[in-house]
Structures are given as structure tokens and as C-alpha cells.
Amino acid sequence: MTILPEGVLLEQETYNALISTLRRDCRVLESFRIMDYSLLVGIHNLDQAAREEAVLDKIHADNVDSRYESFSS
């Protein structure tokens, strides 16, 4: 897990959608007199995902090549 002391920067549209959703959720919870509200945020790091996918693609290509070599021998 990476700690981001400066916070997370969001595009304005994303920020507005998040705030709207939180407000709506809070109104619903308040209407049921539920006081506890936990928020779990998942962040998908596109750069890291691309690197991991490239590694997996390389491993897959190497496996396919080794199977082809075994088959053709």
C-alpha cells in the first residue's frame, strides 16, 4: 500500500460525482437513522497495471514459445 500524504487529486467531474454520491448515501443512511458510515476507496493505478500486464504478456509469450518448441521437436 502506498501512503499519499498530499492526498489524491481528482478531476473536477470525478470529484463532483463522488461528493454527490456521498451526500446521497448520507441522506439515505440518515433517513434510516444509521449513524455509522464507513468509506472504502479503491484506486486503480493505470501505470502500474500497464507494467504488470506487460510482464504477464511476456510470461505468456515465453510459455507459448516453449510449448511450440517442445511440440515441433
Biopython code that builds the backbone (N, CA, C, O; Angstrom):
import numpy as np
from Bio.PDB.StructureBuilder import StructureBuilder

atoms = [
    (1, "MET", "N", (0.842, -1.168, 0.000)),
    (1, "MET", "CA", (0.000, 0.000, 0.000)),
    (1, "MET", "C", (0.890, 1.235, 0.000)),
    (1, "MET", "O", (1.904, 1.286, 0.697)),
    (2, "THR", "N", (0.502, 2.218, -0.783)),
    (2, "THR", "CA", (1.250, 3.460, -0.859)),
    (2, "THR", "C", (0.512, 4.538, -0.069)),
    (2, "THR", "O", (-0.691, 4.735, -0.241)),
    (3, "ILE", "N", (1.242, 5.228, 0.794)),
    (3, "ILE", "CA", (0.670, 6.343, 1.553)),
    (3, "ILE", "C", (0.844, 7.605, 0.714)),
    (3, "ILE", "O", (1.933, 7.886, 0.214)),
    (4, "LEU", "N", (-0.237, 8.357, 0.567)),
    (4, "LEU", "CA", (-0.207, 9.593, -0.214)),
    (4, "LEU", "C", (-0.494, 10.773, 0.714)),
    (4, "LEU", "O", (-1.647, 11.182, 0.850)),
    (5, "PRO", "N", (0.546, 11.327, 1.356)),
    (5, "PRO", "CA", (0.308, 12.400, 2.333)),
    (5, "PRO", "C", (-0.310, 13.650, 1.706)),
    (5, "PRO", "O", (-0.986, 14.414, 2.394)),
    (6, "GLU", "N", (-0.091, 13.862, 0.426)),
    (6, "GLU", "CA", (-0.671, 15.035, -0.239)),
    (6, "GLU", "C", (-2.101, 14.798, -0.692)),
    (6, "GLU", "O", (-2.742, 15.700, -1.231)),
    (7, "GLY", "N", (-2.604, 13.588, -0.476)),
    (7, "GLY", "CA", (-3.973, 13.265, -0.850)),
    (7, "GLY", "C", (-4.044, 12.734, -2.268)),
    (7, "GLY", "O", (-3.027, 12.413, -2.883)),
    (8, "VAL", "N", (-5.246, 12.648, -2.768)),
    (8, "VAL", "CA", (-5.496, 12.139, -4.108)),
    (8, "VAL", "C", (-6.115, 13.259, -4.927)),
    (8, "VAL", "O", (-7.096, 13.877, -4.515)),
    (9, "LEU", "N", (-5.538, 13.511, -6.078)),
    (9, "LEU", "CA", (-6.080, 14.544, -6.962)),
    (9, "LEU", "C", (-7.116, 13.928, -7.885)),
    (9, "LEU", "O", (-6.874, 12.899, -8.517)),
    (10, "LEU", "N", (-8.276, 14.574, -7.953)),
    (10, "LEU", "CA", (-9.353, 14.095, -8.805)),
    (10, "LEU", "C", (-9.716, 15.163, -9.822)),
    (10, "LEU", "O", (-9.636, 16.358, -9.538)),
    (11, "GLU", "N", (-10.112, 14.727, -10.995)),
    (11, "GLU", "CA", (-10.656, 15.673, -11.960)),
    (11, "GLU", "C", (-11.958, 16.216, -11.393)),
    (11, "GLU", "O", (-12.631, 15.538, -10.617)),
    (12, "GLN", "N", (-12.316, 17.435, -11.777)),
    (12, "GLN", "CA", (-13.489, 18.094, -11.217)),
    (12, "GLN", "C", (-14.758, 17.260, -11.369)),
    (12, "GLN", "O", (-15.555, 17.168, -10.435)),
    (13, "GLU", "N", (-14.950, 16.658, -12.528)),
    (13, "GLU", "CA", (-16.138, 15.840, -12.779)),
    (13, "GLU", "C", (-16.183, 14.630, -11.843)),
    (13, "GLU", "O", (-17.242, 14.283, -11.322)),
    (14, "THR", "N", (-15.042, 13.998, -11.635)),
    (14, "THR", "CA", (-14.958, 12.849, -10.737)),
    (14, "THR", "C", (-15.220, 13.270, -9.299)),
    (14, "THR", "O", (-15.943, 12.595, -8.566)),
    (15, "TYR", "N", (-14.623, 14.401, -8.897)),
    (15, "TYR", "CA", (-14.839, 14.930, -7.555)),
    (15, "TYR", "C", (-16.327, 15.211, -7.324)),
    (15, "TYR", "O", (-16.882, 14.823, -6.296)),
    (16, "ASN", "N", (-16.964, 15.880, -8.273)),
    (16, "ASN", "CA", (-18.382, 16.218, -8.144)),
    (16, "ASN", "C", (-19.245, 14.967, -8.027)),
    (16, "ASN", "O", (-20.177, 14.924, -7.224)),
    (17, "ALA", "N", (-18.937, 13.949, -8.828)),
    (17, "ALA", "CA", (-19.695, 12.691, -8.777)),
    (17, "ALA", "C", (-19.507, 12.010, -7.421)),
    (17, "ALA", "O", (-20.464, 11.480, -6.857)),
    (18, "LEU", "N", (-18.289, 12.022, -6.900)),
    (18, "LEU", "CA", (-18.014, 11.409, -5.599)),
    (18, "LEU", "C", (-18.776, 12.130, -4.495)),
    (18, "LEU", "O", (-19.422, 11.487, -3.667)),
    (19, "ILE", "N", (-18.707, 13.445, -4.475)),
    (19, "ILE", "CA", (-19.397, 14.224, -3.446)),
    (19, "ILE", "C", (-20.904, 14.016, -3.543)),
    (19, "ILE", "O", (-21.578, 13.880, -2.521)),
    (20, "SER", "N", (-21.432, 13.991, -4.746)),
    (20, "SER", "CA", (-22.865, 13.768, -4.940)),
    (20, "SER", "C", (-23.286, 12.406, -4.388)),
    (20, "SER", "O", (-24.315, 12.292, -3.722)),
    (21, "THR", "N", (-22.495, 11.388, -4.664)),
    (21, "THR", "CA", (-22.784, 10.042, -4.175)),
    (21, "THR", "C", (-22.716, 9.990, -2.650)),
    (21, "THR", "O", (-23.580, 9.387, -2.013)),
    (22, "LEU", "N", (-21.696, 10.615, -2.061)),
    (22, "LEU", "CA", (-21.573, 10.628, -0.604)),
    (22, "LEU", "C", (-22.759, 11.333, 0.047)),
    (22, "LEU", "O", (-23.301, 10.856, 1.043)),
    (23, "ARG", "N", (-23.154, 12.459, -0.512)),
    (23, "ARG", "CA", (-24.297, 13.188, 0.039)),
    (23, "ARG", "C", (-25.577, 12.350, -0.044)),
    (23, "ARG", "O", (-26.352, 12.287, 0.910)),
    (24, "ARG", "N", (-25.784, 11.711, -1.193)),
    (24, "ARG", "CA", (-26.965, 10.868, -1.375)),
    (24, "ARG", "C", (-26.953, 9.695, -0.392)),
    (24, "ARG", "O", (-27.971, 9.384, 0.226)),
    (25, "ASP", "N", (-25.792, 9.047, -0.254)),
    (25, "ASP", "CA", (-25.668, 7.934, 0.696)),
    (25, "ASP", "C", (-25.954, 8.403, 2.121)),
    (25, "ASP", "O", (-26.638, 7.715, 2.878)),
    (26, "CYS", "N", (-25.433, 9.567, 2.484)),
    (26, "CYS", "CA", (-25.647, 10.081, 3.841)),
    (26, "CYS", "C", (-27.122, 10.383, 4.093)),
    (26, "CYS", "O", (-27.627, 10.123, 5.185)),
    (27, "ARG", "N", (-27.807, 10.921, 3.108)),
    (27, "ARG", "CA", (-29.246, 11.185, 3.259)),
    (27, "ARG", "C", (-30.022, 9.885, 3.480)),
    (27, "ARG", "O", (-30.917, 9.823, 4.323)),
    (28, "VAL", "N", (-29.675, 8.859, 2.722)),
    (28, "VAL", "CA", (-30.349, 7.563, 2.882)),
    (28, "VAL", "C", (-30.075, 6.997, 4.271)),
    (28, "VAL", "O", (-30.998, 6.567, 4.961)),
    (29, "LEU", "N", (-28.816, 6.996, 4.678)),
    (29, "LEU", "CA", (-28.476, 6.468, 5.997)),
    (29, "LEU", "C", (-29.148, 7.276, 7.105)),
    (29, "LEU", "O", (-29.632, 6.712, 8.086)),
    (30, "GLU", "N", (-29.176, 8.590, 6.944)),
    (30, "GLU", "CA", (-29.829, 9.445, 7.932)),
    (30, "GLU", "C", (-31.326, 9.128, 8.018)),
    (30, "GLU", "O", (-31.901, 9.128, 9.106)),
    (31, "SER", "N", (-31.947, 8.861, 6.880)),
    (31, "SER", "CA", (-33.380, 8.558, 6.882)),
    (31, "SER", "C", (-33.685, 7.260, 7.630)),
    (31, "SER", "O", (-34.786, 7.089, 8.154)),
    (32, "PHE", "N", (-32.716, 6.351, 7.680)),
    (32, "PHE", "CA", (-32.872, 5.104, 8.434)),
    (32, "PHE", "C", (-32.301, 5.218, 9.845)),
    (32, "PHE", "O", (-32.248, 4.243, 10.594)),
    (33, "ARG", "N", (-31.875, 6.435, 10.187)),
    (33, "ARG", "CA", (-31.262, 6.710, 11.495)),
    (33, "ARG", "C", (-30.019, 5.844, 11.736)),
    (33, "ARG", "O", (-29.786, 5.370, 12.848)),
    (34, "ILE", "N", (-29.247, 5.653, 10.703)),
    (34, "ILE", "CA", (-27.982, 4.930, 10.799)),
    (34, "ILE", "C", (-26.875, 5.968, 10.922)),
    (34, "ILE", "O", (-26.728, 6.840, 10.066)),
    (35, "MET", "N", (-26.096, 5.864, 12.003)),
    (35, "MET", "CA", (-25.091, 6.896, 12.264)),
    (35, "MET", "C", (-23.708, 6.516, 11.746)),
    (35, "MET", "O", (-22.903, 7.395, 11.439)),
    (36, "ASP", "N", (-23.426, 5.241, 11.647)),
    (36, "ASP", "CA", (-22.092, 4.801, 11.263)),
    (36, "ASP", "C", (-21.982, 4.750, 9.750)),
    (36, "ASP", "O", (-22.843, 4.188, 9.074)),
    (37, "TYR", "N", (-20.925, 5.336, 9.228)),
    (37, "TYR", "CA", (-20.725, 5.322, 7.781)),
    (37, "TYR", "C", (-19.241, 5.140, 7.517)),
    (37, "TYR", "O", (-18.430, 5.996, 7.870)),
    (38, "SER", "N", (-18.893, 4.036, 6.902)),
    (38, "SER", "CA", (-17.504, 3.764, 6.536)),
    (38, "SER", "C", (-17.355, 3.939, 5.043)),
    (38, "SER", "O", (-18.267, 3.637, 4.273)),
    (39, "LEU", "N", (-16.216, 4.421, 4.648)),
    (39, "LEU", "CA", (-15.954, 4.650, 3.229)),
    (39, "LEU", "C", (-14.690, 3.897, 2.838)),
    (39, "LEU", "O", (-13.626, 4.075, 3.431)),
    (40, "LEU", "N", (-14.836, 3.063, 1.837)),
    (40, "LEU", "CA", (-13.701, 2.327, 1.300)),
    (40, "LEU", "C", (-13.484, 2.819, -0.130)),
    (40, "LEU", "O", (-14.383, 2.754, -0.968)),
    (41, "VAL", "N", (-12.289, 3.304, -0.387)),
    (41, "VAL", "CA", (-11.968, 3.835, -1.712)),
    (41, "VAL", "C", (-10.880, 2.966, -2.326)),
    (41, "VAL", "O", (-9.834, 2.730, -1.721)),
    (42, "GLY", "N", (-11.145, 2.500, -3.525)),
    (42, "GLY", "CA", (-10.139, 1.747, -4.265)),
    (42, "GLY", "C", (-9.556, 2.625, -5.354)),
    (42, "GLY", "O", (-10.287, 3.324, -6.057)),
    (43, "ILE", "N", (-8.257, 2.589, -5.493)),
    (43, "ILE", "CA", (-7.578, 3.389, -6.515)),
    (43, "ILE", "C", (-6.873, 2.444, -7.466)),
    (43, "ILE", "O", (-6.063, 1.615, -7.050)),
    (44, "HIS", "N", (-7.185, 2.572, -8.741)),
    (44, "HIS", "CA", (-6.575, 1.727, -9.762)),
    (44, "HIS", "C", (-5.448, 2.531, -10.410)),
    (44, "HIS", "O", (-5.699, 3.524, -11.093)),
    (45, "ASN", "N", (-4.216, 2.101, -10.195)),
    (45, "ASN", "CA", (-3.043, 2.775, -10.743)),
    (45, "ASN", "C", (-2.824, 2.262, -12.169)),
    (45, "ASN", "O", (-2.359, 1.141, -12.372)),
    (46, "LEU", "N", (-3.164, 3.100, -13.147)),
    (46, "LEU", "CA", (-3.093, 2.680, -14.547)),
    (46, "LEU", "C", (-1.668, 2.401, -14.999)),
    (46, "LEU", "O", (-1.441, 1.476, -15.778)),
    (47, "ASP", "N", (-0.703, 3.185, -14.525)),
    (47, "ASP", "CA", (0.695, 2.954, -14.914)),
    (47, "ASP", "C", (1.195, 1.608, -14.400)),
    (47, "ASP", "O", (1.817, 0.842, -15.136)),
    (48, "GLN", "N", (0.918, 1.331, -13.129)),
    (48, "GLN", "CA", (1.346, 0.062, -12.550)),
    (48, "GLN", "C", (0.635, -1.104, -13.225)),
    (48, "GLN", "O", (1.251, -2.138, -13.484)),
    (49, "ALA", "N", (-0.650, -0.949, -13.511)),
    (49, "ALA", "CA", (-1.408, -2.017, -14.168)),
    (49, "ALA", "C", (-0.839, -2.315, -15.546)),
    (49, "ALA", "O", (-0.769, -3.475, -15.951)),
    (50, "ALA", "N", (-0.434, -1.279, -16.269)),
    (50, "ALA", "CA", (0.147, -1.472, -17.602)),
    (50, "ALA", "C", (1.471, -2.220, -17.502)),
    (50, "ALA", "O", (1.748, -3.103, -18.314)),
    (51, "ARG", "N", (2.296, -1.869, -16.503)),
    (51, "ARG", "CA", (3.570, -2.579, -16.317)),
    (51, "ARG", "C", (3.333, -4.050, -15.983)),
    (51, "ARG", "O", (3.986, -4.935, -16.535)),
    (52, "GLU", "N", (2.391, -4.298, -15.074)),
    (52, "GLU", "CA", (2.093, -5.684, -14.687)),
    (52, "GLU", "C", (1.544, -6.478, -15.865)),
    (52, "GLU", "O", (1.881, -7.650, -16.036)),
    (53, "GLU", "N", (0.706, -5.852, -16.673)),
    (53, "GLU", "CA", (0.159, -6.538, -17.846)),
    (53, "GLU", "C", (1.259, -6.863, -18.851)),
    (53, "GLU", "O", (1.240, -7.929, -19.466)),
    (54, "ALA", "N", (2.221, -5.950, -19.021)),
    (54, "ALA", "CA", (3.329, -6.200, -19.941)),
    (54, "ALA", "C", (4.157, -7.398, -19.464)),
    (54, "ALA", "O", (4.584, -8.220, -20.274)),
    (55, "VAL", "N", (4.380, -7.493, -18.161)),
    (55, "VAL", "CA", (5.135, -8.622, -17.612)),
    (55, "VAL", "C", (4.367, -9.924, -17.852)),
    (55, "VAL", "O", (4.949, -10.923, -18.276)),
    (56, "LEU", "N", (3.058, -9.908, -17.579)),
    (56, "LEU", "CA", (2.248, -11.110, -17.795)),
    (56, "LEU", "C", (2.205, -11.504, -19.274)),
    (56, "LEU", "O", (2.246, -12.689, -19.604)),
    (57, "ASP", "N", (2.121, -10.511, -20.158)),
    (57, "ASP", "CA", (2.135, -10.802, -21.592)),
    (57, "ASP", "C", (3.448, -11.458, -22.000)),
    (57, "ASP", "O", (3.455, -12.390, -22.804)),
    (58, "LYS", "N", (4.560, -10.975, -21.447)),
    (58, "LYS", "CA", (5.881, -11.548, -21.755)),
    (58, "LYS", "C", (5.957, -12.988, -21.261)),
    (58, "LYS", "O", (6.437, -13.868, -21.974)),
    (59, "ILE", "N", (5.484, -13.226, -20.046)),
    (59, "ILE", "CA", (5.491, -14.583, -19.493)),
    (59, "ILE", "C", (4.631, -15.504, -20.360)),
    (59, "ILE", "O", (5.030, -16.627, -20.668)),
    (60, "HIS", "N", (3.466, -15.029, -20.746)),
    (60, "HIS", "CA", (2.575, -15.823, -21.593)),
    (60, "HIS", "C", (3.243, -16.133, -22.941)),
    (60, "HIS", "O", (3.201, -17.267, -23.416)),
    (61, "ALA", "N", (3.856, -15.115, -23.546)),
    (61, "ALA", "CA", (4.520, -15.316, -24.840)),
    (61, "ALA", "C", (5.660, -16.323, -24.707)),
    (61, "ALA", "O", (5.842, -17.174, -25.577)),
    (62, "ASP", "N", (6.431, -16.228, -23.614)),
    (62, "ASP", "CA", (7.528, -17.171, -23.388)),
    (62, "ASP", "C", (6.995, -18.593, -23.225)),
    (62, "ASP", "O", (7.592, -19.543, -23.731)),
    (63, "ASN", "N", (5.876, -18.740, -22.519)),
    (63, "ASN", "CA", (5.281, -20.072, -22.320)),
    (63, "ASN", "C", (4.777, -20.648, -23.640)),
    (63, "ASN", "O", (4.955, -21.835, -23.913)),
    (64, "VAL", "N", (4.151, -19.812, -24.451)),
    (64, "VAL", "CA", (3.660, -20.269, -25.751)),
    (64, "VAL", "C", (4.835, -20.686, -26.623)),
    (64, "VAL", "O", (4.775, -21.719, -27.290)),
    (65, "ASP", "N", (5.913, -19.887, -26.626)),
    (65, "ASP", "CA", (7.102, -20.217, -27.424)),
    (65, "ASP", "C", (7.702, -21.548, -26.967)),
    (65, "ASP", "O", (8.072, -22.372, -27.804)),
    (66, "SER", "N", (7.804, -21.770, -25.656)),
    (66, "SER", "CA", (8.433, -23.007, -25.171)),
    (66, "SER", "C", (7.545, -24.215, -25.503)),
    (66, "SER", "O", (8.059, -25.292, -25.802)),
    (67, "ARG", "N", (6.218, -24.044, -25.452)),
    (67, "ARG", "CA", (5.345, -25.151, -25.834)),
    (67, "ARG", "C", (5.467, -25.458, -27.320)),
    (67, "ARG", "O", (5.446, -26.622, -27.720)),
    (68, "TYR", "N", (5.593, -24.427, -28.131)),
    (68, "TYR", "CA", (5.730, -24.619, -29.576)),
    (68, "TYR", "C", (7.035, -25.352, -29.880)),
    (68, "TYR", "O", (7.074, -26.253, -30.717)),
    (69, "GLU", "N", (8.123, -24.943, -29.175)),
    (69, "GLU", "CA", (9.403, -25.595, -29.397)),
    (69, "GLU", "C", (9.343, -27.063, -28.982)),
    (69, "GLU", "O", (9.921, -27.912, -29.660)),
    (70, "SER", "N", (8.659, -27.380, -27.885)),
    (70, "SER", "CA", (8.522, -28.766, -27.436)),
    (70, "SER", "C", (7.699, -29.570, -28.429)),
    (70, "SER", "O", (8.000, -30.735, -28.688)),
    (71, "PHE", "N", (6.691, -28.973, -28.971)),
    (71, "PHE", "CA", (5.796, -29.640, -29.912)),
    (71, "PHE", "C", (6.511, -29.906, -31.236)),
    (71, "PHE", "O", (6.347, -30.973, -31.828)),
    (72, "SER", "N", (7.309, -28.929, -31.704)),
    (72, "SER", "CA", (7.923, -29.058, -33.025)),
    (72, "SER", "C", (9.200, -29.891, -32.997)),
    (72, "SER", "O", (9.734, -30.222, -34.055)),
    (73, "SER", "N", (9.698, -30.234, -31.823)),
    (73, "SER", "CA", (10.953, -31.016, -31.735)),
    (73, "SER", "C", (10.717, -32.479, -31.951)),
    (73, "SER", "O", (11.659, -33.269, -31.910)),
]
sb = StructureBuilder()
sb.init_structure("model")
sb.init_model(0)
sb.init_chain("A")
sb.init_seg("    ")
for serial, (resi, resn, name, xyz) in enumerate(atoms, 1):
    if name == "N":
        sb.init_residue(resn, " ", resi, " ")
    sb.init_atom(name, np.array(xyz, "f"), 0.0, 1.0, " ", f" {name:<3s}", serial, name[0])
structure = sb.get_structure()
